[in-house]
Amino acid sequence: MMSYNYEVIANTTTLGTMFFASTIFITLVITRYATLAKLIRDSRTEIEKGGLKFKNPEEFLFHLSHYEKRLRLLKATLYLSLWGGVELCLSFLFVLVNYNFIALVFFVLHVIFILLSLIILVYELAVSFEALAEHLDILKSWKDKFKLE
């Protein structure tokens, strides 16, 4: 038979600690999303002005697909982390009214949502690193254009 340890969330600082950790994580994800949104808007503006050129359609499609993938991943991460925050607040509420089992269920849901969002964020970072590696390769190909001393 499974044993439920209500005291871990009801009688310790676990809920308070997770609350601050979760809000910091949500802020981090929102900042990554805002940075990507600005990058996409700035790229569009530069393309419209003719300031941003691509060597070929494949290069343009590479950047476009990475922007789409990163946006999709950050959206999923943000939704999961925000729902995790809601679950954590519900857990707080049920601890206050002494519904420990329901509080524990919502806390477990919170941990699962945050865990899933962390996994997706790691994948989004990998996609971002792939795009940065492509940029570095392009910069390295330009080294002959400059006289290096």
C-alpha positions in Angstrom: 0.0 0.0 0.0 1.2 3.5 -0.9 2.0 5.9 2.0 1.2 9.6 1.5 3.5 12.0 3.3 1.3 15.1 3.8 3.6 16.6 6.3 6.2 17.3 3.6 4.1 20.0 2.2 1.9 20.9 5.1 4.5 21.3 7.9 7.7 22.3 6.1 8.8 25.2 4.0 8.5 23.1 0.9 5.5 25.0 -0.5 7.1 28.4 0.1 10.4 27.4 -1.4 8.7 25.9 -4.5 6.6 29.1 -4.8 9.7 31.3 -5.2 11.5 28.8 -7.3 8.5 28.6 -9.6 8.1 32.3 -10.0 11.8 32.7 -10.8 11.5 30.0 -13.4 8.4 31.5 -14.9 10.2 34.9 -15.1 13.1 33.2 -16.9 10.8 31.6 -19.4 9.0 34.9 -20.0 12.3 36.7 -20.6 13.4 34.0 -23.1 10.1 34.4 -24.9 10.3 38.2 -25.0 13.9 38.0 -26.3 12.8 35.6 -29.1 9.8 37.7 -29.9 12.0 40.8 -30.3 14.5 38.9 -32.4 11.7 37.8 -34.7 10.3 41.3 -35.0 13.7 42.8 -35.6 14.5 40.2 -38.2 11.3 41.0 -40.0 12.0 44.7 -40.0 15.5 44.2 -41.3 14.3 41.9 -44.1 11.6 44.5 -45.1 14.2 47.2 -45.1 16.6 45.1 -47.2 19.2 45.1 -44.4 19.2 41.4 -43.8 20.3 39.2 -46.7 20.4 35.5 -47.0 22.8 33.5 -49.2 20.1 31.2 -50.5 16.5 30.1 -49.7 17.8 27.2 -47.6 19.5 29.6 -45.2 16.3 31.6 -44.8 14.2 28.5 -44.3 16.7 27.2 -41.7 16.3 30.4 -39.6 12.5 30.4 -40.1 12.2 26.8 -39.0 14.3 27.4 -35.9 12.3 30.5 -34.9 9.1 28.5 -35.3 10.4 25.5 -33.3 11.8 27.8 -30.5 8.5 29.7 -30.3 6.5 26.5 -30.1 8.8 25.1 -27.4 8.8 28.3 -25.4 5.0 28.5 -25.6 4.7 24.9 -24.3 7.2 25.6 -21.5 5.4 28.8 -20.5 2.0 27.2 -20.4 3.2 24.2 -18.4 5.1 26.4 -15.9 2.1 28.7 -15.5 -0.3 25.8 -15.0 2.3 24.4 -12.5 2.1 27.8 -10.7 -1.7 27.5 -10.6 -1.4 24.0 -9.2 1.0 25.2 -6.5 -1.4 28.0 -5.5 -4.2 25.5 -5.2 -2.0 23.3 -3.1 -1.4 26.2 -0.8 -5.1 26.8 -0.6 -5.9 23.2 0.3 -3.2 23.1 3.0 -4.8 26.2 4.6 -8.2 24.5 4.8 -6.7 21.2 5.9 -7.5 19.1 2.8 -4.1 17.5 2.9 -4.7 14.8 0.3 -6.0 17.2 -2.3 -3.2 19.6 -1.5 -0.7 16.8 -2.0 -2.3 15.9 -5.4 -2.0 19.5 -6.6 1.6 19.7 -5.4 2.4 16.5 -7.3 0.8 18.0 -10.4 2.8 21.1 -9.9 6.1 19.1 -9.7 5.1 17.2 -12.8 4.3 20.3 -14.8 7.5 22.1 -13.8 9.5 19.0 -14.6 8.0 18.8 -18.1 8.5 22.5 -18.7 12.2 22.1 -17.6 12.7 19.2 -20.1 11.1 21.3 -22.9 13.2 24.3 -22.0 16.4 22.2 -22.2 15.3 21.1 -25.7 14.6 24.7 -26.7 18.1 25.7 -25.5 19.5 22.9 -27.8 17.6 24.3 -30.7 18.9 27.8 -29.9 22.5 26.5 -29.6 22.1 24.8 -33.0 21.1 28.2 -34.6 24.0 29.9 -32.9 26.4 27.3 -34.2 25.1 28.0 -37.7 25.7 31.7 -37.1 29.3 31.0 -36.0 29.9 28.9 -39.1 28.7 31.8 -41.3 31.0 34.2 -39.4 34.0 31.8 -39.8 33.3 31.6 -43.6 33.7 35.4 -43.7 37.2 35.4 -42.2 38.7 35.7 -45.7 36.8 39.0 -46.2 38.8 40.6 -43.4 42.5 41.1 -43.0 43.4 39.5 -39.7 46.5 40.8 -38.0 
